[in-house]
């Protein structure tokens, strides 16, 4: 199954993946395979079809909230239907590339044993790799994961930023950005460089296409400087130089540039006119470490950039955010607020939710609070430090929501 699908994939457009997956899956006893991908704002799962349409007339888009496939997506567990007939049993599996939740897979299997579940896991893993590898060249997939028209700023931002989730044995990183289809000037980035993890968040002034261009320029200048060996302060200076060269102080960007040394747990950061980071510890309390801010990048006000440091403990979560999260308002003008924001993160993580699922629910809460009409971009970038050991990926997988399909675990947790 896997060898045949992998060999066929080299010269296969993404549109042909559903047909080829069904063709090669028969070798493992899977008589029907449906691939669903999550939309951009993580509300629903949409069926990936080939040129001939859906393989099953009963296949429909599926809500993530309150459904069996949605649970597989939210928690990273294999779930099965409660019915088994002569044709076999249906399983729902998360489709995950590394730790990025791509969607879910529905498999009908003639076998109901551990070997078949293992084969289904491997099929889901290979499909995730193929989807991610081919999505940059597929307008079919780009249209499928969108539920409304996207503005130009969002088109640029989503193609510049890294995937929304990353994990290894040392860190779990997850990000979320709303309004997903109407981004103005918010962008985030993370990058791994040996033992160092770089975390960046920018908020460009304005709510138009020019803000999107400004944010894209800031991200490009920061990335370019970092890859030439610039330190935190120098990265901010490089962004400022690029903005002034392009806009002559008519545009500016606030931002927070941070680096986590995973060997020691020391977090270093520079604040360029932005909100300070939030550090959550032990599901009990949060701190908002202060750091004298320099001026927003692009204003050339001459305030010095100070590098501040904080010693983390294992399990601490660093949260970078933009003001669209905390300043979201109800019709009565009450803000969502920093206290409500941090309390939400603490409570949901204490409930055992994976980091990406916590952020997905947070953004839904922010949108609901604002009656789905955000007036400013709302972006959150969260990083949990697990420790210095790169090879120990078990905790990272669990925290990222990737305890996939160990049947004993699934039965112990009461899944159907």
N, C-alpha and C positions, 0 to 999 in steps of 0.2 A: 504493500500500500504506500508506504512512505517513499521507497526508492522510486517507484513509478511516478508518483506525483512530483517529487523533486526533479527528476529528469525532464518531465514535461514542462516544468515551470520556467525553464530558461528562455523559451521562445513563446511564452503564453501571456496574452494580455489579461488584465484582471477580470474582464468580462467573462472569460472562459473558465475562471476558477470554480464556480459552482458545479458546472458540468464535469470538469475533470476530477473534482473532489469526490463526486458521486461515483464516477467510473472506477477510480482506483480504490475507493473505500470498500467496495464489494469484496475485495480480497480478504478483508478482516471481518467479514460478516455484518457489515453495515449496509442496510438496504436503502436507507434514505438519509441524506445529509442536507441540512439547511444552515446557511451561514447568515448571521445577523450582525450588523455593525451598529454601534451606538452613535446617535447624532451628536452634534457639536456641543449642545448644552446638556447632554446626559439625561434626557427625559424619556427617550424611547429607543427601541431597537428596531432596525429596518432591514428587511430581507435583501440580501445581495443576490441579484438574478443575472442570468446570462442573456444573450440576444433572443433566445426563444421564450423568455419569461420565466415565472416561478415554476419549479418542478412540482409543486403541490398547489392545488386550487384552494386549499384551506389555509395556506400560509399567509399571515398578515403581519403588519407592524405590531409591536408589543410594547406596552408601557413598562418602564423599569419598576415603578412603585407598585407593590402589591401583587406581583406575579411570580410564578415559579422560575421562569427564565430570568426575571429581574433579580431574584435572590442569587442565582448563579453569578450574575454580573456584579452585584453589590458586594458579595462576601467572598467570591472566588471559590465557591464550592460546586462540585458536581451535584446536581439534583436530578431526580427521576420522577416521571409521572407515576401516579398511584395505580395506573392500569397496565396490565401486561396481557397481551393476547397472543394468538398463534403466530402473528407476524413479528413479534418481538417486543422489546421494551424501549421506551423513549428516554434518552438522557439529555440534559442540558449542561453544557460545560462552558466555563469562561474561556474566551479567546484572548490570550494575553501575550504581548511581545515584551519580554523582559519583565517589566512590571506595569507596562502601559495597557490599560483595559481597552481592547479594540472592540469587543462585542461578545457574542455567545454563539455556541454551536449546538444545533439539535441533531442528535444521532439516533437513528432507530437500529437497534442491535438484535440479531437473532440469538446472541449469547448474553447471559447475565452472570458474569463472573469477574474475578479480579483481573484476569488477563485482558478481557474485552474492555474493561474500564481503563486499563493502562494504555491499550491501543488507541482508545478514544482521546485520552489526554495527549498522546503524541501527535495525533492528527490535528487536534486543536492548536497545539504549539506550532506545528509546521504551517498551518493556515495563517496564524498570526504573523509569522515571519514573512510569508509571501505577500500578505495584504500590505504590511508596512513597507516592504521593499518596492512594491509597485504603485503605491497610492500617489506618489508625487507626479506620476505620468498619467493618472486616470481621472478624467473629468466625470466619468460615471460615478466613481466613489465620492468625489467632491460634491456632486449634486445630491447624492443619496443621503449624506450625513448633514445636509442643511434643510431646515424646516421653514426658512424664510430667506428673503434676499439679504445679501451681505454687502456692507459698504466697502469702499476702497481701503479704508484704514484697517478694517478687520482682515481683508484679503492679504494685505501686506504683513500684518502682525502674525497671523497664524502660520504663514510660510517662513517667517524669520525665527520664531521662538522654538525651543526644543520641545519634545513630547511632554505632556502634562505630568508624567510620573517617571521616577527613576528610583532604583534601590540596589544596594549591594550589601555586603556584610557590615558596613560601617554607617550607612545613612539610608534613610527613606526620604525622598523629596517628592512633593506634589504641589501642583499649582492649579489655580482656577481663575477665570477671567470672564466677567459679564459687563455689559451685554455682549454675548458671544458674536452676534451678527452686526453690532453697531459700535465697535471699538473706536475710540477717538485717539488717545495718545499713550495709553498704558502699554507697557511691554515688560516681560520678565525674562530672566535667563539663569541657568545653572550650568556648570561645567566641572568636570573632574580632571584634575591634573596631578597624577600620582596620589599623594596622601592629602592633597588640598582639594577642597570643594568650594567653588566660587558661586556666590549667590548675588543676584542683581535684580533690582526692580526700579523702573523709571516711570515717571508721570509727566508727560509733556503738557504744556499749557494749551488751553483751547479744547474745542469739541468739534473739530472739523477735519477735513482731509489734510490740512497743513499740520495739524497736531499729529496725525498718523505718520506723515513724512518726517516730522521732527523726532518722534519716538524711534522710528526706524534708523535715522541717522545716528542718534545717541547709542542705540544698541550696536550698530555696526562699528562706530568709533571705539566703544568700550571693548568689544570683542577683538578688534584689531590691535589695540594697545596691550591687552592682556596676553595675546599670543606672541607679542614681541617682548614679553617679560616685564611689563610695567607693574608697579605695585599699586595698592589701593588708591592712594592720593593721586598718583600719576594717571591712573585710568580716568578719574574724575576730571583731571586737567585736560586730558585728551578729548573727552566728550565736549568740554567747554570750548576748546579751541575749534573743533569741528563745527559747533553750533554758531560761534561768532563769525567764523569764516563764511558760513552759508547765510546767516540771518542778520549779522551785524547788530546783535543785542536786541533784536525785535522779537525773538522767541527764546524761551528757556525751558529747562527740564529739571524737575526735582528728582532725587533718587537716593537710594541706599545701596552701597557697594560693600559686600562682605566676603570674608574668606574663613572657612572652618578648617582647622588643622585636625584631621581625624586621628592623628597619633596621640594628641594631647587633649583634645576637646576645647582648645582655645579658639574663641570666635573673635575675629577682628573686623572692624567695619569703619567706614567713613560715611558721614551723613551730609548730603548736599541738599539742604533745605527741605528735608523729608521727615516723615514720622519716624520715631525711633523704633527699633525692633521690639517684638514681644517675645519673652522667653517663658515657656510653660514647663513646670517641673512637677513630676509626681502626681499629676491629675488633681492637684490640690491648690496650687497657687500660680500666679504669673507675675512677672516683673517687667518693667518697662525701663530698661537701662538708658540713662541719659548720656548724650555725647554732644558736645557743643557743635552745632551745625555750621558748615561753611555755606556760602551763598548758592542759590540754584545755578546749575550749569547753563552758561550762556549769558549771564548778567554781568560778569567781570567786575564784581563788587570788591574783590581783594581780600575777602575773609579767608583765613588759613584753614586748610583741611587737616583735621586732627584724627589720627587713627586711635580708636577706642577698643578696649579688649574686655572680654568676659570669659571666665572659666566655667565651662559647662560640666554637668554631670551626665553620666550615661542615661539615656532616655529623655533628656531635655529636648524640647521642640522649639526651634527658632521660627518666628513668624514675621514675614515682611508683608506689608499691605499698603494699599493706596487709600486716599480719603473717601473714595466712592463707597467703600465698605461701611465705615463708621458714620458717614454723613448721609447715608440713605435715610429718607424721611417719610413718615406717614403723612396723610392729608392734613392731620392736625399739627404738622410741623415738628413732631418729636423725632429725634435722630435715633438710628439704630444704636450708635454709641460704642465706645471702646469697651466698656464693662460688659455689655450684652455680647459683643463679639468674642471676647476672651472666654467668657463663661460658656458660650456655645461650644467652643473648641475643647474646653476642659471636660464638660459633661459628656459630649459624644465620644471623645477618645476614651474616657473612663468606662463607657459602655462596651468597649472592645471593638469599635468600628475601625476598619483600616483607614489610614490617613487619606487616601483619595476619596473614599466614601464620605468621610467627615467633611471634607471641603465641598463635595457635591451637594450635601445636605445644607451646608452653611450658605452656599450661594442661592439655593432655593429659598432659604429663610430670608435672606436679604431681599431677593426679588419679591417675595410675598409681602414683606414689610413695606416695601415701596410700591406695592400694587403693580409689580411687573413693569414699572416705568422709570428705570434709573436715569437720572440726569447727568451722571458722571460714570466713567469706568470704575469698576470695582474689581481689584486684583489682589489675590493672596498667594504668597509663595511660602510653603512650610517645609522645613528640613528637620528631621529627627536624627540625633546622633546616637548610634547604637554602641559604638566602641571602635577600637582601632583594628579589629581583625577582619581583613578583607575576605578571607576564605570562608568565614562562618556566615553563610547566607540564609540560614534557617530563620532567625529572628526577622531579618529584613523581609523575607517572603511572607511571613505571617503578618507582620505589621502592614505590608502593602496590600494585603488581601489575597494572598496567593496560596493558601492552604487548599490545594485544588481538589483532589479526588480520592484521598485515602478513604476507602469505604468505612473503615472503623471510625474515623473521625466524623464522617458524614452521619453515620448512624448514631454516634454518641451525642451529636449536636441536635438530633431529632429531626433531621431533614427527611422528607418523604422519600 
